[in-house]
Amino acid sequence: VQLQASGGGLVQAGDSLRLSCTASVGTFSTYAVGWFRQSPGKEREFVAAIGRSGGGIYYADSAKGRFTIFRDNFKNTVYLQMNSLKPEDAAIYYCAAEKYGYGGASGSQLGRYSHWGQGTQVTVSS
């Protein structure tokens, strides 16, 4: 499966962005999806995960209360709604897919994902 991440951009602190991860495959409902991010000099870190049917939602502590992950399998797309953005949220955001995955806490592990999108840049000015 090929993943296309989009929706990044330059925003001010406190603003919102909605990222999209669209898959090229018609069986996207068989994949759990995770969002990760990486900023310069740092390791790639987990942000949020969602199971195949929209359950199994799990967030990193940094995302809880501000970010929402959801999906529309008819559109082969998983979204990450990001509100109240902070300068420390600035990073390249990547989506990843795990065949027959469940999301949840196990979805926070990078090694579970064999399919990755190319990333979309999020910049947050203070």
N, C-alpha and C positions, 0 to 999 in steps of 0.2 A: 504494500500500500504506500502511496506517496501522499505526504502531508504538506499543506500549504498554510503557513501562519501569516496572518495579516492583521492590520488594525493599529499597529504601533504609531507613535508620533511624538511630537514635542508638546508637552502640556505644562501648566503651572501647578505648583503644589496645591492640593485640594480639589483638583479637577478629576474627571473620570475618563476612562478609555474602555472600549470593549474590543478585546482581541478575538479573532476567529481562527479556528483550525479546521480546514476543509480537507477531506480525504478524497482520493481518486477512485476509491473502491465502493461498489454498491453494497457490500456487506459490512459497512462501518459499525453496525450494531453488534458485531462480534468482537469489537475491540474496546478495551478500557483505554482511557486517555489521561495523560498527565501533562501538566504545564510545569516547566522549569524555567529558571532564569540564570543568567550569568553576566556579571559585571567585570570590568577589567581587573585582572589580578586576583580574581576570586574563582573558587570552584563553582561549577554549576550546582544550583540548589533547587530543591523541590518547592513548588508553590501550591498546587492543587491537583487533585485526581478525581476521576469520576468513572463509575462502572459502566458496563455495556448498555444498560437500560435506563441510566440516569440516577441509579442509586449508588451506593458506595462512594459518597462524596467525602473527601478528606482534605483538610487544609493545613498548610504550615502555620505555625503560630503567627508569623508576620502577616499572613493573609486573612486570618480569622476576623470577621466583623467588617471587613472592607472589600474583600473580593468574593465573587460568586461564580462558581463553575456550573455550567449546564450544557445540555446538548439537544440537538434536533437531528435525530437519525434519518428523518426523511430528507434533510438537506445535507446529510453526511458532514455535519459541522458540530464542533464543540466550541463553546464560547467561554471567555474569561472576562467577566465584568469587573472592572477595577475602579473603585470609588475612593475618594479622599487620598489621592496619590501623594506620596512623600518623595523627597529627593532620593532617599535610599531605595526606592522601588525602581530607580533607573537601571536598566539592564537590557540585554537581548533576551527576549522571551521565546522559548522553544516549546512546541508541543510534541508529544510522543505517544505512540500507540502500542498496546500490548494485546496480541491476539488471545481471545478467551480470558482476558484479565477481569478482575473483580473491582479494581480501584481500591478504595479504603487505604488503610495504613500501609499495606504492601505496595500500593501504588506510588509511594514516596521514594521507592528505590530505583535509581537510574538504571541499574542493571537488568531490570525486568523488561525494559522497552527495547525492541529491536527495530522500531521504525521512528525516525525523527524528521521533523520539518526543518526548514532552513533558518528559522528565527525571524523575529520582528523586533525592531529597536524601539524601546520606550525611553524617553528622556523627560525628566521632571525638573523644572527649574524652580528655585526657591524664591 
